[in-house]
Amino acid sequence: SDYNLDCMPPHGYIHVLSLTDNIAEFRNAVNNQKISGNIDTPEGGFDAMLQAAVCQSHIGWRKEAKRLLLVMTDQTSHLALDSKLAGIVIPHD
C-alpha cells in the first residue's frame, strides 16, 4: 500500500468493550480502534456477531435480554456451503 497506516493484523473477533451506559468510555473505545483487514469479508463480521451473541459473560448481556444484532452492508457473501470447497468443515461450538 502507498498509505502509511498503523493497522491491526487480520482477525476474526476481538472483544473491546462490554455493554455499558458510559458514553465517554464507548466513544473512547471506538476512537482508539485501528483499521484491520479481513480476508473473508463480510463473513468475518458475521463471525463477530456470532461471538457477540453467544459470549454472554464477556459482552454483558442480561440473562433475560433478547439479543438483537443488526448488520447493514452492500457487500455480497459467499454461497451456502461453499466453505466445504475450501476444506472448512468444522462448525462453531
C-alpha positions in Angstrom: 0.0 0.0 0.0 1.1 3.6 -0.6 -0.5 4.6 2.7 1.4 4.7 6.0 -1.2 3.1 8.2 -0.8 1.5 11.6 -3.2 -1.5 11.1 -4.2 -4.4 13.2 -3.4 -7.8 11.7 -6.5 -9.7 10.3 -8.6 -11.3 12.9 -12.0 -12.9 13.4 -13.1 -11.2 16.6 -11.5 -9.2 19.4 -13.6 -8.2 22.4 -13.0 -4.5 23.1 -15.8 -3.3 25.4 -18.7 -4.9 27.2 -22.2 -3.3 27.1 -22.1 -0.1 29.0 -24.1 3.1 29.8 -20.8 5.1 29.9 -20.9 7.1 26.7 -17.4 8.5 27.2 -15.9 5.0 27.6 -17.8 3.8 24.5 -16.6 6.9 22.5 -13.0 6.3 23.7 -13.1 2.6 22.7 -14.4 3.5 19.2 -11.8 6.3 18.7 -8.9 4.0 19.7 -9.7 1.3 17.1 -7.3 0.7 14.3 -8.1 -0.3 10.7 -8.0 -4.0 10.1 -8.3 -6.1 7.0 -10.3 -9.3 6.9 -9.5 -11.9 4.3 -13.1 -13.1 4.1 -15.4 -10.1 4.2 -18.4 -9.9 5.2 -18.3 -13.4 6.8 -15.8 -12.0 9.3 -18.4 -9.6 10.5 -20.9 -12.5 10.9 -18.3 -14.4 12.9 -18.0 -11.4 15.2 -21.8 -11.2 15.5 -21.9 -14.9 16.4 -19.4 -14.3 19.2 -21.3 -11.3 20.5 -24.5 -13.3 20.6 -23.1 -16.3 22.5 -20.5 -14.9 24.8 -22.9 -13.7 27.5 -20.4 -13.0 30.2 -17.9 -11.1 28.1 -20.4 -8.9 26.3 -22.5 -8.3 29.4 -25.9 -9.5 28.2 -28.5 -9.7 31.0 -29.9 -13.2 31.3 -33.4 -12.1 30.4 -32.2 -9.9 27.5 -33.2 -10.6 23.9 -30.1 -10.5 21.7 -30.7 -8.5 18.6 -27.7 -7.6 16.3 -28.1 -5.8 13.1 -25.7 -5.7 10.2 -26.1 -3.4 7.2 -23.8 -3.9 4.2 -23.8 -3.6 0.4 -21.3 -6.5 0.1 -22.4 -9.9 -1.0 -21.5 -13.0 0.9 -20.5 -16.5 -0.3 -22.9 -19.1 -1.4 -24.2 -21.6 1.2 -21.9 -24.5 1.8 -19.0 -23.2 -0.4 -16.8 -23.3 2.7 -16.7 -27.1 2.1 -14.9 -26.4 -1.1 -12.1 -24.7 0.9 -12.0 -27.5 3.5 -13.7 -25.5 6.2 -15.9 -28.2 7.7 -15.7 -27.8 11.5 -18.7 -25.9 12.7 -18.7 -23.4 15.6 -19.1 -24.8 19.0 
